[in-house]
Amino acid sequence: MKRGMKRGMKRGLERGMERIDCVGALVYDEQHRLLVVRRANEPGRGLWSIPGGRVEPGEDDPTAVAREVAEETGLVVEVGPLVGEVERPAAEGRPYVIRDYEATPVGGTLTPGDDATDARFVTRSDLAALPTTTLLVSTLDQWNALPG
């Protein structure tokens, strides 16, 4: 295996399939409401999820998290620790490997961006009332990461 190959790609090759590296951001405001976006594109068009997307070639996870949050919400964030990792099915049997990080807003103006039709901070009851991507709420619950 070549040196410098991305961590997720190396793991995927060891398992015999190419994995698609993705990141997500768990961004909370002062009231511990969670930042969510309504997806403009597949997978999950029209459903609510946390901001995130694919890690671009040459990016590390924190850079990808900050870029995705800015693109989808207009917010600037400071990326914190890894909260958890999940695998979700993708096209052609290649799984998305999504690593979700805590992130703190430090600037910008909340505005839906290129991959989102809406963006907002939600409480736990708000989140429960929204149509969300598969396993989002149960995963956040397992990680003790639901909004206040």
N, CA and C of each residue as an Amber inpcrd file, in Angstrom:
protein
   444
   0.8460000  -1.1680000   0.0000000   0.0000000   0.0000000   0.0000000
   0.8900000   1.2290000   0.0000000   0.5510000   2.2000000  -0.8470000
   1.3580000   3.4030000  -0.9740000   1.2820000   4.2500000   0.2790000
   2.4010000   4.8570000   0.5980000   2.4330000   5.8160000   1.6890000
   1.6310000   7.0370000   1.3240000   1.0210000   7.6490000   2.3090000
   0.2810000   8.8780000   2.0690000  -1.1450000   8.6400000   1.5730000
  -1.5380000   7.3880000   1.3700000  -2.9090000   7.1180000   0.9460000
  -3.8430000   7.5030000   2.0860000  -4.9680000   8.0560000   1.7430000
  -5.8980000   8.5110000   2.7640000  -6.3350000   7.3730000   3.6730000
  -6.4890000   7.7010000   4.9430000  -6.8230000   6.7180000   5.9660000
  -8.0510000   5.8890000   5.5890000  -9.1370000   6.5270000   5.2120000
 -10.3620000   5.8030000   4.8760000 -10.1950000   4.9300000   3.6470000
  -9.4640000   5.4200000   2.6420000  -9.2470000   4.6420000   1.4290000
  -8.4490000   3.3860000   1.7610000  -7.4350000   3.5240000   2.5910000
  -6.6240000   2.3630000   2.9580000  -7.4900000   1.3170000   3.6540000
  -8.3080000   1.7270000   4.5990000  -9.1770000   0.7790000   5.2920000
 -10.1080000   0.0890000   4.3070000 -10.6550000   0.8530000   3.3690000
 -11.5710000   0.2810000   2.3900000 -10.8900000  -0.7470000   1.5100000
  -9.6760000  -0.4670000   1.0800000  -8.9660000  -1.4100000   0.2280000
  -8.6210000  -2.6790000   0.9810000  -8.3000000  -2.5350000   2.2500000
  -8.0000000  -3.7180000   3.0550000  -9.2250000  -4.6080000   3.1830000
 -10.4040000  -4.0190000   3.1320000 -11.6390000  -4.7840000   3.2460000
 -12.1050000  -5.3030000   1.8790000 -11.3830000  -4.9600000   0.7980000
 -11.7190000  -5.4760000  -0.5140000 -12.6850000  -4.6210000  -1.2990000
 -13.0180000  -3.4320000  -0.8200000 -13.8860000  -2.5430000  -1.5810000
 -13.4700000  -1.1030000  -1.3300000 -13.7050000  -0.2590000  -2.3140000
 -13.3980000   1.1490000  -2.1660000 -14.5210000   1.8210000  -1.3950000
 -14.1620000   2.5140000  -0.3420000 -15.1320000   3.2300000   0.4780000
 -15.0950000   4.7010000   0.0970000 -16.2010000   5.3860000   0.2720000
 -16.2940000   6.8060000  -0.0310000 -16.2010000   7.5740000   1.2760000
 -15.0990000   8.2860000   1.4830000 -14.8780000   9.0390000   2.7170000
 -15.7490000  10.2820000   2.7620000 -16.4850000  10.4280000   3.8540000
 -17.3480000  11.5830000   4.0690000 -17.1940000  12.0680000   5.5070000
 -17.6250000  13.2970000   5.7330000 -17.6090000  13.8710000   7.0810000
 -18.9410000  14.5570000   7.3460000 -19.2450000  14.7260000   8.6150000
 -20.4120000  15.4830000   9.0380000 -20.0490000  16.3460000  10.2240000
 -20.8920000  17.3480000  10.4980000 -20.6180000  18.2860000  11.5830000
 -21.7810000  18.3370000  12.5600000 -21.4710000  18.1560000  13.8210000
 -22.4360000  18.3440000  14.9050000 -22.1640000  19.7300000  15.4870000
 -22.9760000  20.6940000  15.0280000 -22.8030000  22.0930000  15.4090000
 -23.9740000  22.4850000  16.3020000 -23.6580000  22.9750000  17.4870000
 -24.6840000  23.3950000  18.4470000 -24.5520000  24.8890000  18.7210000
 -25.7010000  25.5330000  18.9540000 -25.6620000  26.9430000  19.3440000
 -25.6330000  27.0510000  20.8710000 -25.7870000  28.2880000  21.3860000
 -25.6940000  28.5320000  22.8290000 -26.7860000  27.8130000  23.6170000
 -27.9370000  27.5540000  22.9890000 -29.0400000  26.8440000  23.6470000
 -28.9510000  25.3330000  23.4370000 -27.8420000  24.8600000  22.9140000
 -27.5940000  23.4480000  22.5920000 -28.6020000  22.9010000  21.5640000
 -29.0310000  23.8020000  20.6540000 -29.8150000  23.3470000  19.5050000
 -28.8330000  22.8850000  18.4360000 -29.2390000  21.8980000  17.6600000
 -28.3800000  21.2850000  16.6460000 -28.6260000  21.9060000  15.2770000
 -27.5600000  22.1730000  14.5520000 -27.6590000  22.6860000  13.1930000
 -28.0130000  21.5480000  12.2360000 -29.1000000  21.7270000  11.4830000
 -29.5000000  20.7460000  10.4730000 -29.7700000  21.4610000   9.1570000
 -29.6710000  20.6930000   8.0720000 -29.9440000  21.2120000   6.7340000
 -30.9300000  20.2830000   6.0330000 -31.7550000  20.8690000   5.1660000
 -32.6140000  20.0450000   4.3130000 -31.8400000  19.8270000   3.0210000
 -31.6050000  18.5660000   2.6990000 -30.7580000  18.1950000   1.5690000
 -31.4010000  18.5730000   0.2370000 -30.6200000  19.2290000  -0.6130000
 -31.0930000  19.6310000  -1.9420000 -30.8530000  18.5410000  -2.9800000
 -29.9600000  17.6050000  -2.6750000 -29.5540000  16.5800000  -3.6460000
 -29.6300000  15.1930000  -3.0240000 -29.5730000  14.1980000  -3.8940000
 -29.4990000  12.8060000  -3.4340000 -28.0990000  12.5460000  -2.8950000
 -27.9170000  11.6350000  -1.9890000 -28.9740000  10.8400000  -1.3690000
 -29.7510000  11.6500000  -0.3330000 -31.0080000  11.3320000  -0.1880000
 -31.8260000  11.9620000   0.8430000 -32.3810000  13.3220000   0.4890000
 -32.5730000  13.6160000  -0.7940000 -33.1280000  14.9130000  -1.1920000
 -34.4290000  15.1890000  -0.4250000 -34.5270000  16.3910000   0.1370000
 -35.7240000  16.7930000   0.8680000 -35.7380000  16.3910000   2.3290000
 -34.8070000  15.5390000   2.7340000 -34.7320000  15.1090000   4.1380000
 -33.7570000  16.0010000   4.9020000 -33.9280000  16.0240000   6.1990000
 -33.0630000  16.8160000   7.0760000 -31.9160000  15.9660000   7.5850000
 -30.7510000  16.5780000   7.6890000 -29.5600000  15.9030000   8.1860000
 -28.6110000  16.9480000   8.7580000 -27.4910000  16.5000000   9.2620000
 -26.4570000  17.4390000   9.6840000 -25.6480000  17.8310000   8.4490000
 -25.0000000  18.9970000   8.4630000 -24.1790000  19.3820000   7.3170000
 -23.0100000  18.4090000   7.1300000 -22.6790000  18.1510000   5.8880000
 -21.5480000  17.2710000   5.6160000 -21.4970000  16.8600000   4.1680000
 -20.5000000  16.0530000   3.8470000 -20.3390000  15.5790000   2.4800000
 -19.0150000  14.8620000   2.3010000 -18.6440000  14.6810000   1.0430000
 -17.4270000  13.9360000   0.7040000 -16.1620000  14.7070000   1.0580000
 -15.1540000  13.9480000   1.4580000 -13.8210000  14.4950000   1.6540000
 -13.1760000  14.5760000   0.2720000 -12.7410000  15.7640000  -0.1240000
 -12.1290000  15.9620000  -1.4320000 -10.6760000  15.4920000  -1.4100000
 -10.1360000  15.1170000  -2.5880000  -8.7270000  14.6970000  -2.6480000
  -7.8080000  15.7630000  -2.0480000  -6.8940000  15.3170000  -1.1980000
  -5.9350000  16.2100000  -0.5630000  -6.4230000  16.8590000   0.7200000
  -7.7020000  16.7100000   1.0630000  -8.2360000  17.2960000   2.2910000
  -8.0880000  16.3420000   3.4670000  -7.8760000  16.9110000   4.6420000
  -8.0190000  16.1080000   5.8490000  -9.4480000  16.3220000   6.3610000
  -9.8520000  15.5430000   7.3320000 -11.2280000  15.6190000   7.8110000
 -11.6110000  17.0080000   8.3290000 -10.8090000  17.6460000   9.1970000
 -11.2230000  18.9610000   9.6990000 -11.4210000  19.9980000   8.5860000
 -10.5720000  19.9710000   7.5790000 -10.7160000  20.8980000   6.4560000
 -12.0190000  20.6330000   5.7060000 -12.3320000  19.3520000   5.4950000
 -13.5660000  18.9800000   4.8020000 -14.7930000  19.3860000   5.6180000
 -14.7550000  19.1840000   6.9280000 -15.8790000  19.5740000   7.7840000
 -16.1240000  21.0750000   7.6730000 -15.0760000  21.8620000   7.8370000
 -15.2240000  23.3200000   7.7790000 -15.7460000  23.7660000   6.4080000
 -15.2410000  23.1780000   5.3360000 -15.6890000  23.5270000   3.9840000
 -17.1570000  23.1890000   3.7910000 -17.5530000  21.9690000   4.1740000
 -18.9380000  21.5390000   3.9890000 -19.9070000  22.4090000   4.7830000
 -19.5750000  22.7360000   6.0270000 -20.4590000  23.5860000   6.8340000
 -20.5950000  24.9630000   6.1810000 -19.4890000  25.5350000   5.7300000
 -19.5400000  26.8450000   5.0790000 -20.3720000  26.8000000   3.7970000
 -20.1730000  25.7680000   2.9860000 -20.9120000  25.6560000   1.7220000
 -22.4090000  25.4760000   1.9460000 -22.7710000  24.6780000   2.9350000
 -24.1770000  24.3470000   3.1350000 -24.9330000  25.3220000   4.0250000
 -24.2090000  26.0670000   4.8780000 -24.9160000  26.8940000   5.8700000
 -24.4330000  28.3430000   5.9550000 -23.3030000  28.6640000   5.3670000
 -22.7460000  30.0000000   5.4850000 -21.9900000  30.2480000   6.7800000
 -21.9490000  29.2670000   7.6650000 -21.2710000  29.4440000   8.9470000
 -19.8010000  29.0270000   8.8650000 -18.9900000  29.7170000   9.6430000
 -17.5890000  29.3590000   9.8260000 -17.5010000  28.6210000  11.1560000
 -16.8280000  27.4550000  11.1440000 -16.7440000  26.6680000  12.3720000
 -15.3030000  26.3190000  12.7160000 -15.1020000  26.0970000  14.0040000
 -13.8660000  25.5090000  14.5110000 -14.1830000  24.0460000  14.7560000
 -13.4160000  23.1540000  14.1260000 -13.7090000  21.7270000  14.1920000
 -13.0670000  21.1250000  15.4300000 -13.8650000  20.3600000  16.1540000
 -13.4200000  19.7120000  17.3820000 -13.2000000  18.2230000  17.1920000
 -13.4130000  17.4560000  18.2600000 -13.1100000  16.0270000  18.2290000
 -14.1070000  15.1990000  17.4080000 -13.6390000  14.0310000  16.9980000
 -14.4830000  13.0430000  16.3440000 -15.5130000  12.5480000  17.3490000
 -16.7850000  12.5230000  16.9290000 -17.8620000  12.0350000  17.7880000
 -18.1640000  10.5750000  17.4810000 -18.1580000  10.2150000  16.2130000
 -18.4490000   8.8410000  15.8320000 -18.3240000   8.6290000  14.3380000
 -18.4180000   7.3650000  13.9470000 -18.3040000   6.9770000  12.5370000
 -19.4060000   5.9840000  12.2060000 -20.0070000   6.1690000  11.0250000
 -21.0410000   5.2490000  10.5500000 -20.7500000   4.8810000   9.1020000
 -21.3290000   3.7660000   8.6740000 -21.2860000   3.3510000   7.2770000
 -22.6960000   3.3290000   6.7490000 -22.8830000   3.8710000   5.5530000
 -24.1840000   3.8770000   4.9020000 -24.0210000   3.3920000   3.4670000
 -25.0160000   2.7150000   2.9140000 -24.9080000   2.2260000   1.5360000
 -24.8320000   3.3850000   0.5370000 -24.0890000   3.1540000  -0.5320000
 -23.9580000   4.1380000  -1.6120000 -24.1200000   3.4200000  -2.9470000
 -23.9940000   4.1630000  -4.0040000 -24.1410000   3.6050000  -5.3490000
 -23.1230000   2.4890000  -5.6050000 -23.5310000   1.5210000  -6.3940000
 -22.6530000   0.4410000  -6.8390000 -22.0630000  -0.3650000  -5.6850000
 -22.7450000  -0.3960000  -4.5590000 -22.2960000  -1.2090000  -3.4410000
 -21.1350000  -0.6480000  -2.6530000 -20.6300000   0.5080000  -3.0510000
 -19.5300000   1.1400000  -2.3090000 -20.1180000   1.9010000  -1.1280000
 -19.6830000   1.6250000   0.0880000 -20.2750000   2.3090000   1.2400000
 -19.7110000   3.7140000   1.4580000 -20.5980000   4.6120000   1.9240000
 -20.1370000   5.8810000   2.4630000 -19.6330000   5.6010000   3.8680000
 -18.4500000   6.0660000   4.1940000 -17.9330000   6.0150000   5.5540000
 -17.9430000   7.4530000   6.0490000 -18.8180000   7.7160000   7.0150000
 -19.0600000   9.0870000   7.4620000 -18.5210000   9.2600000   8.8740000
 -17.5660000  10.1700000   9.0160000 -17.0000000  10.4940000  10.3160000
 -17.5750000  11.8460000  10.7460000 -18.2700000  11.8410000  11.8770000
 -18.9360000  13.0490000  12.3590000 -18.1290000  13.6890000  13.4830000
 -17.9260000  14.9980000  13.3490000 -17.1060000  15.7690000  14.2840000
 -17.9380000  16.8420000  14.9610000 -17.5910000  17.1210000  16.2030000
 -18.1430000  18.2710000  16.8920000 -17.5440000  19.5200000  16.2470000
 -18.3470000  20.5760000  16.1180000 -17.8380000  21.8350000  15.5540000
 -18.5480000  22.9990000  16.2370000 -17.8220000  24.0830000  16.4260000
 -18.3380000  25.2600000  17.1090000 -18.4210000  26.4230000  16.1330000
 -19.5910000  27.0730000  16.0260000 -19.6860000  28.2260000  15.1310000
 -18.8620000  29.3980000  15.6650000 -18.0650000  30.0080000  14.7810000
 -17.2360000  31.1470000  15.1800000 -17.4560000  32.3580000  14.2710000
 -18.3310000  32.2300000  13.2780000 -18.5870000  33.3570000  12.3860000
 -19.5390000  32.9760000  11.2710000 -19.7580000  33.9290000  10.3760000
 -20.6460000  33.7080000   9.2470000 -22.0850000  34.0290000   9.5880000
 -22.9460000  33.8810000   8.5810000 -24.3820000  34.1210000   8.7290000
 -25.1180000  32.8920000   8.2390000 -26.0320000  32.3840000   9.0600000
 -26.7630000  31.1660000   8.7100000 -27.6420000  31.4100000   7.4800000
 -27.2730000  30.7630000   6.3810000 -27.9850000  30.8600000   5.1120000
 -27.8160000  29.5420000   4.3820000 -28.9030000  28.9260000   3.8950000
 -28.7260000  27.6770000   3.1500000 -27.8600000  27.9060000   1.9150000
 -26.9960000  26.9340000   1.6550000 -26.0550000  27.0790000   0.5470000
 -26.3290000  26.1270000  -0.5900000 -25.2650000  25.7210000  -1.2770000
 -25.3800000  24.9810000  -2.5330000 -26.0500000  23.6190000  -2.4300000
 -25.8500000  22.8960000  -1.3540000 -26.4270000  21.5510000  -1.2240000
 -27.6020000  21.5020000  -0.2590000 -28.1150000  22.6650000   0.1280000
 -29.1870000  22.7110000   1.1270000 -30.2840000  23.6740000   0.6830000
 -31.5330000  23.2740000   0.9150000 -32.6510000  24.1810000   0.6210000
 -33.0960000  24.9450000   1.8600000 -32.6210000  24.5100000   3.0230000
 -32.9350000  25.1980000   4.2700000 -31.8660000  24.8050000   5.2890000
 -31.6480000  25.6650000   6.2570000 -30.6960000  25.3910000   7.3380000
 -31.2130000  26.0850000   8.5830000 -31.1610000  25.3620000   9.7110000
 -31.6580000  25.9430000  10.9610000 -31.1140000  25.1640000  12.1560000
 -31.1670000  25.8160000  13.3130000 -30.8700000  25.1540000  14.5750000
 -32.1800000  24.6180000  15.1350000 -32.1550000  23.3690000  15.6410000
 -33.3800000  22.7390000  16.1400000 -33.1840000  22.1660000  17.5350000
 -34.2930000  22.1300000  18.2720000 -34.3260000  21.4520000  19.5620000
 -34.5630000  19.9590000  19.3170000 -34.5390000  19.1940000  20.3720000
 -34.8160000  17.7550000  20.2720000 -36.2280000  17.5140000  19.7270000
 -37.2170000  18.2540000  20.2250000 -38.5920000  18.0490000  19.7390000
 -38.7530000  18.5220000  18.2970000 -38.0680000  19.5980000  17.9190000
 -38.0870000  20.0370000  16.5130000 -37.5290000  18.9370000  15.6090000
 -36.4060000  18.3620000  16.0160000 -35.7580000  17.3190000  15.2180000
 -36.6730000  16.1070000  15.0750000 -37.3510000  15.7290000  16.1510000
 -38.2410000  14.5670000  16.1170000 -39.3970000  14.7610000  15.1370000
 -39.7760000  16.0120000  14.8810000 -40.9010000  16.3030000  13.9870000
 -40.4890000  16.4140000  12.5190000 -39.1800000  16.4340000  12.2480000
 -38.7060000  16.5940000  10.8640000 -38.4950000  15.2460000  10.1970000
 -38.7140000  15.1700000   8.8670000 -38.3300000  13.9610000   8.1310000
 -36.8030000  13.9670000   7.9690000 -36.1320000  13.0100000   8.6090000
 -34.6620000  13.0000000   8.6300000 -34.1030000  11.8260000   7.8270000
 -32.8210000  11.9300000   7.5280000 -32.1340000  10.8520000   6.8230000
 -32.1200000   9.5960000   7.6840000 -31.9530000   8.4700000   7.0280000
 -31.9900000   7.1660000   7.6860000 -31.0240000   7.0990000   8.8660000
 -31.5440000   6.7080000  10.0020000 -30.7970000   6.4430000  11.2290000
 -30.1460000   7.6700000  11.8660000 -30.4470000   8.8740000  11.3760000
 -29.8220000  10.0590000  11.9720000 -30.1600000  10.1770000  13.4610000
 -31.4330000  10.1700000  13.7820000 -31.8400000  10.4060000  15.1720000
 -31.3560000   9.2860000  16.0870000 -31.4880000   8.0410000  15.6530000
 -31.0540000   6.9330000  16.5170000 -29.5360000   6.9360000  16.7170000
 -28.8010000   7.3220000  15.6860000 -27.3360000   7.3950000  15.8280000
 -26.9530000   8.5060000  16.7910000 -27.5540000   9.6750000  16.6320000
 -27.2660000  10.7730000  17.5700000 -27.6250000  10.3880000  18.9960000
 -28.7210000   9.6570000  19.1590000 -29.1230000   9.1790000  20.4860000
 -28.0620000   8.2450000  21.0650000 -27.5680000   7.3020000  20.2710000
 -26.5260000   6.3650000  20.7300000 -25.2640000   7.1080000  21.1590000
 -24.9530000   8.1950000  20.4740000 -23.7670000   8.9710000  20.7850000
 -24.0110000  10.0330000  21.8640000 -25.2150000  10.0670000  22.4520000
 -25.5870000  11.1200000  23.4090000 -25.3730000  12.5010000  22.8060000
 -25.7580000  12.6550000  21.5390000 -25.4990000  13.8830000  20.8070000
 -26.7810000  14.5830000  20.3450000 -27.9320000  14.1570000  20.8670000
 -29.1780000  14.8350000  20.5140000 -29.1690000  16.2550000  21.0680000
 -29.8650000  17.1660000  20.3760000 -29.9070000  18.5410000  20.8910000
 -30.6710000  18.6080000  22.2080000 -30.4860000  19.7340000  22.9140000
 -31.1330000  19.9250000  24.2080000 -32.6080000  20.1880000  24.0700000
